[in-house]
């Protein structure tokens, strides 16, 4: 994720979704400053593996870019509830997502609210609730960072 933030900072900005729509496939960069939506001054990284620090950053800064292990079929076919699979590998980060919130359900189970990029037909309208404070499930706090505007 930090490579993307470095690019935006060095490039002088990033295009809007309207000017440069996401298509979900590798392609050459077509950045055009006339479609610029934002610039950043830099980025901050959440301490590796620190879910409490991730929650604080999310509360203070807003959505946080995170890397997770999304390789298990239980993740890929998630539909509802709080996701927890003890086989999810916190050291095998292979997918970038966006942590957008956190909470506690009526049974006292803590969770992260995470936005995926696999369309709004995946999960709960494109989102997943992932178990929070369960030994850094899927490595959610291993590669967490956010831009400084």
BANU-691699 format. One record per residue (C-alpha): residue number from 1; x, y, z. Coordinates in Angstrom, 2 decimals, decimal comma. Example, Ala and Ser with C-alpha at 12.3 -4.5 7.8 and 13.67 -1.06 7.14 Angstrom:
// residues 2
r i 1	u 12,30	v -4,50	w 7,80 .
r i 2	u 13,67	v -1,06	w 7,14 .
// end
This chain:
// residues 149
r i 1	u 0,00	v 0,00	w 0,00 .
r i 2	u 2,83	v 2,40	w 0,73 .
r i 3	u 4,00	v 2,09	w -2,89 .
r i 4	u 0,65	v 3,52	w -4,00 .
r i 5	u 0,90	v 6,41	w -1,53 .
r i 6	u 4,48	v 7,11	w -2,66 .
r i 7	u 3,28	v 7,19	w -6,27 .
r i 8	u 0,45	v 9,63	w -5,50 .
r i 9	u 2,79	v 11,91	w -3,56 .
r i 10	u 5,56	v 11,85	w -6,20 .
r i 11	u 3,08	v 12,11	w -9,08 .
r i 12	u 1,47	v 15,21	w -7,63 .
r i 13	u -1,99	v 13,69	w -7,21 .
r i 14	u -4,48	v 11,00	w -8,14 .
r i 15	u -7,37	v 11,05	w -10,60 .
r i 16	u -11,02	v 10,87	w -9,58 .
r i 17	u -13,06	v 7,70	w -10,10 .
r i 18	u -14,96	v 9,54	w -12,83 .
r i 19	u -11,79	v 10,55	w -14,70 .
r i 20	u -10,07	v 7,16	w -14,28 .
r i 21	u -12,57	v 4,38	w -13,47 .
r i 22	u -11,42	v 1,20	w -11,75 .
r i 23	u -11,54	v -1,80	w -14,10 .
r i 24	u -9,94	v -4,51	w -11,95 .
r i 25	u -7,16	v -5,56	w -14,33 .
r i 26	u -3,52	v -4,71	w -15,02 .
r i 27	u -3,11	v -1,93	w -17,55 .
r i 28	u -0,68	v 0,91	w -18,29 .
r i 29	u -1,06	v 4,04	w -16,20 .
r i 30	u -3,21	v 6,73	w -17,85 .
r i 31	u -2,99	v 9,42	w -15,16 .
r i 32	u -3,99	v 12,87	w -16,38 .
r i 33	u -3,68	v 15,81	w -14,00 .
r i 34	u -6,83	v 17,39	w -15,46 .
r i 35	u -8,83	v 14,68	w -13,66 .
r i 36	u -7,02	v 15,08	w -10,34 .
r i 37	u -9,20	v 14,54	w -7,29 .
r i 38	u -6,67	v 14,73	w -4,46 .
r i 39	u -3,08	v 15,28	w -3,44 .
r i 40	u -1,28	v 13,96	w -0,37 .
r i 41	u 1,58	v 15,23	w 1,77 .
r i 42	u 2,71	v 11,75	w 2,73 .
r i 43	u 1,42	v 8,73	w 4,62 .
r i 44	u 1,55	v 7,08	w 8,02 .
r i 45	u 1,90	v 3,41	w 8,82 .
r i 46	u 0,16	v 1,63	w 11,69 .
r i 47	u 2,61	v -0,37	w 13,85 .
r i 48	u 2,78	v -3,92	w 12,49 .
r i 49	u 0,28	v -6,29	w 14,09 .
r i 50	u -1,19	v -3,69	w 16,46 .
r i 51	u -4,98	v -3,93	w 16,20 .
r i 52	u -5,48	v -1,32	w 18,92 .
r i 53	u -3,35	v 1,17	w 16,95 .
r i 54	u -5,36	v 0,31	w 13,84 .
r i 55	u -8,61	v 1,13	w 15,67 .
r i 56	u -7,18	v 4,44	w 16,92 .
r i 57	u -5,96	v 5,38	w 13,43 .
r i 58	u -9,33	v 4,46	w 11,94 .
r i 59	u -11,14	v 6,58	w 14,52 .
r i 60	u -8,83	v 9,59	w 14,08 .
r i 61	u -7,98	v 9,47	w 10,36 .
r i 62	u -10,86	v 7,63	w 8,69 .
r i 63	u -10,56	v 4,68	w 6,29 .
r i 64	u -7,25	v 2,80	w 6,42 .
r i 65	u -5,67	v 0,83	w 3,59 .
r i 66	u -4,88	v -2,68	w 4,84 .
r i 67	u -3,45	v -5,87	w 3,40 .
r i 68	u -4,92	v -9,25	w 4,27 .
r i 69	u -4,80	v -12,93	w 3,39 .
r i 70	u -7,79	v -13,42	w 1,09 .
r i 71	u -6,73	v -16,82	w -0,23 .
r i 72	u -9,14	v -19,06	w 1,67 .
r i 73	u -12,41	v -20,13	w 0,11 .
r i 74	u -14,16	v -19,16	w 3,36 .
r i 75	u -13,11	v -15,58	w 2,67 .
r i 76	u -13,75	v -15,70	w -1,06 .
r i 77	u -17,32	v -16,97	w -0,57 .
r i 78	u -18,16	v -14,90	w 2,54 .
r i 79	u -21,80	v -13,82	w 2,69 .
r i 80	u -22,75	v -12,86	w 6,25 .
r i 81	u -21,82	v -12,76	w 9,91 .
r i 82	u -18,46	v -12,01	w 11,49 .
r i 83	u -15,74	v -13,73	w 9,47 .
r i 84	u -13,31	v -15,88	w 11,42 .
r i 85	u -11,23	v -18,73	w 10,07 .
r i 86	u -8,29	v -19,84	w 12,21 .
r i 87	u -6,54	v -20,97	w 9,01 .
r i 88	u -6,35	v -17,41	w 7,69 .
r i 89	u -2,62	v -16,65	w 7,56 .
r i 90	u -1,54	v -13,34	w 9,06 .
r i 91	u 1,85	v -13,66	w 7,37 .
r i 92	u 0,55	v -14,26	w 3,82 .
r i 93	u -0,70	v -10,85	w 2,76 .
r i 94	u -2,06	v -11,14	w -0,79 .
r i 95	u -4,94	v -8,67	w -1,14 .
r i 96	u -5,50	v -4,96	w -0,48 .
r i 97	u -8,78	v -3,79	w 1,09 .
r i 98	u -10,06	v -0,79	w 3,03 .
r i 99	u -10,86	v -0,86	w 6,75 .
r i 100	u -13,75	v 1,60	w 7,13 .
r i 101	u -15,01	v 0,99	w 10,65 .
r i 102	u -15,27	v -1,30	w 13,64 .
r i 103	u -17,87	v -2,35	w 16,15 .
r i 104	u -19,31	v -4,93	w 18,51 .
r i 105	u -22,37	v -7,09	w 17,81 .
r i 106	u -25,20	v -7,86	w 20,24 .
r i 107	u -23,30	v -10,93	w 21,49 .
r i 108	u -20,20	v -8,88	w 22,35 .
r i 109	u -18,16	v -10,06	w 19,35 .
r i 110	u -15,81	v -7,37	w 18,05 .
r i 111	u -15,35	v -6,85	w 14,32 .
r i 112	u -13,77	v -4,72	w 11,61 .
r i 113	u -15,89	v -3,38	w 8,76 .
r i 114	u -13,85	v -3,89	w 5,59 .
r i 115	u -14,61	v -2,82	w 2,03 .
r i 116	u -13,46	v -5,19	w -0,71 .
r i 117	u -12,93	v -4,41	w -4,39 .
r i 118	u -14,65	v -7,52	w -5,76 .
r i 119	u -17,95	v -5,71	w -6,55 .
r i 120	u -21,03	v -5,10	w -4,48 .
r i 121	u -22,30	v -8,62	w -5,24 .
r i 122	u -19,55	v -10,10	w -3,02 .
r i 123	u -20,09	v -10,43	w 0,72 .
r i 124	u -22,50	v -7,94	w 2,27 .
r i 125	u -22,84	v -5,49	w -0,64 .
r i 126	u -19,05	v -5,49	w -1,13 .
r i 127	u -18,18	v -5,47	w 2,58 .
r i 128	u -17,10	v -8,03	w 5,16 .
r i 129	u -17,17	v -7,96	w 8,93 .
r i 130	u -13,90	v -9,52	w 10,11 .
r i 131	u -13,22	v -10,67	w 13,67 .
r i 132	u -11,34	v -7,98	w 15,62 .
r i 133	u -8,77	v -8,64	w 18,34 .
r i 134	u -8,53	v -12,30	w 17,33 .
r i 135	u -4,74	v -12,51	w 16,99 .
r i 136	u -4,54	v -10,12	w 14,03 .
r i 137	u -6,87	v -12,24	w 11,87 .
r i 138	u -5,65	v -12,55	w 8,26 .
r i 139	u -2,90	v -10,01	w 9,04 .
r i 140	u -5,32	v -7,07	w 9,00 .
r i 141	u -2,93	v -4,93	w 11,07 .
r i 142	u 0,31	v -6,01	w 9,37 .
r i 143	u 0,31	v -3,64	w 6,37 .
r i 144	u -1,99	v -0,82	w 7,44 .
r i 145	u -1,38	v 2,73	w 6,25 .
r i 146	u -3,23	v 5,91	w 5,38 .
r i 147	u -2,53	v 9,16	w 3,54 .
r i 148	u -1,74	v 12,46	w 5,20 .
r i 149	u -3,72	v 15,13	w 3,38 .
// end
